[in-house]
Amino acid sequence: MNLEFITQCINTLGAFCGRRDLPTLTPLELRRKYGFEQADIMVLFGGSIPCGGDVLANAMQNNIAKKYIIVGGAGHTTETLRFQMHEQFPEAVTADLPEAKVFANYLKLKYNLEPDYLECNSTNCGNNITYLLDLLKEHHIVYNSILLCQDATMQLRMAAGLRKYLPDVTIINYATYRVDVVVRDDKLAYADVPWGMWDMERYIALLTGEISRLSDDANGYGPKGKNYIVHVEIPKEVRNAFDTLIENYGDIVRKANPIYASNQTDIS
């Protein structure tokens, strides 16, 4: 196995799935690209690793949006989030809490900040979106732009799911982290490690699982498959990178877990 080539494949998938439409979350960058200095809504999804809380806090301090929402009940990443948050901040209450409340407690504890709304019932990327839309409707929130922050492995699919319901709304992607995988001491490693980052095998599993879900074919989540998301064009270089990783790591690809399925949307 050529590890240098493997790192290129992992980083290709990471850049594709972990989309960021802005270099930094500042009013200046928003104005440069979109012509406004505040998004109507910023949403942090609880599937993120813990550093997503810092991304949200910094955005709130920069006054990047008019309303701030954290979305997340209990899903396949929840127990990891609870453990890592409590390990870093033993005084933080995390046991049995939904993701949204875990992040909200962290914001209050470290930054003395509070989001405007929490959505605590969703269990997968699909009902993350539909329950968010229910919350916006319930509270009569008017919006034309939404800034989405999710774990980098799931960012693109989250946006594709939202676009199915809101084709005319400006959706701004900002994955909660970016990493580069390198070869160090003849092993795969991260050049820099964000707080709470997945172990390497889990990261590869999440990325390869996303390409299968993003595909617009009979087995994917696009319109030709389960129809959970809008069509996503997957470039040839991403497909090639995916094929290489499947050839070497196919036994660890993340499968959807029916435990977190809902009646109206996709499983995780």
WOKANOR-V427347 format. One record per residue. N is the residue number from 1. PSI is psi as a letter, one per 20 degrees, with the letter a starting at -180 (999 if undefined). Layout:
# WOKANOR-V427347
{{N	PSI} {N	PSI}}
This chain:
# WOKANOR-V427347
{{1	p} {2	o} {3	h} {4	g} {5	h} {6	g} {7	h} {8	g} {9	g} {10	g} {11	h} {12	g} {13	h} {14	g} {15	h} {16	g} {17	h} {18	m} {19	p} {20	p} {21	i} {22	q} {23	h} {24	q} {25	n} {26	q} {27	h} {28	g} {29	h} {30	g} {31	g} {32	g} {33	h} {34	i} {35	j} {36	q} {37	i} {38	p} {39	q} {40	h} {41	q} {42	p} {43	p} {44	p} {45	p} {46	i} {47	i} {48	q} {49	r} {50	h} {51	i} {52	h} {53	h} {54	h} {55	g} {56	g} {57	g} {58	h} {59	g} {60	g} {61	h} {62	j} {63	l} {64	i} {65	r} {66	h} {67	q} {68	p} {69	p} {70	p} {71	p} {72	p} {73	d} {74	p} {75	b} {76	i} {77	i} {78	g} {79	h} {80	g} {81	g} {82	g} {83	g} {84	h} {85	g} {86	h} {87	g} {88	h} {89	n} {90	h} {91	i} {92	p} {93	p} {94	h} {95	p} {96	j} {97	q} {98	r} {99	g} {100	g} {101	h} {102	g} {103	h} {104	g} {105	h} {106	g} {107	g} {108	g} {109	g} {110	h} {111	i} {112	l} {113	q} {114	p} {115	r} {116	h} {117	q} {118	p} {119	o} {120	j} {121	i} {122	q} {123	i} {124	r} {125	h} {126	g} {127	i} {128	g} {129	g} {130	h} {131	h} {132	g} {133	h} {134	g} {135	g} {136	g} {137	g} {138	h} {139	j} {140	l} {141	p} {142	p} {143	q} {144	i} {145	q} {146	p} {147	o} {148	p} {149	o} {150	r} {151	q} {152	h} {153	h} {154	j} {155	g} {156	g} {157	h} {158	g} {159	h} {160	h} {161	g} {162	h} {163	h} {164	h} {165	h} {166	m} {167	h} {168	j} {169	q} {170	o} {171	p} {172	p} {173	p} {174	n} {175	q} {176	i} {177	r} {178	p} {179	q} {180	p} {181	p} {182	r} {183	p} {184	p} {185	l} {186	k} {187	q} {188	p} {189	r} {190	p} {191	g} {192	q} {193	o} {194	q} {195	p} {196	j} {197	q} {198	q} {199	r} {200	g} {201	g} {202	g} {203	g} {204	g} {205	g} {206	g} {207	g} {208	h} {209	h} {210	h} {211	h} {212	g} {213	h} {214	i} {215	q} {216	m} {217	a} {218	h} {219	i} {220	a} {221	i} {222	a} {223	h} {224	i} {225	d} {226	i} {227	l} {228	h} {229	r} {230	r} {231	p} {232	p} {233	p} {234	o} {235	q} {236	g} {237	h} {238	g} {239	g} {240	g} {241	g} {242	g} {243	h} {244	g} {245	h} {246	h} {247	h} {248	h} {249	k} {250	h} {251	i} {252	j} {253	p} {254	p} {255	q} {256	p} {257	o} {258	i} {259	h} {260	j} {261	q} {262	r} {263	h} {264	i} {265	a} {266	r} {267	r} {268	999}}
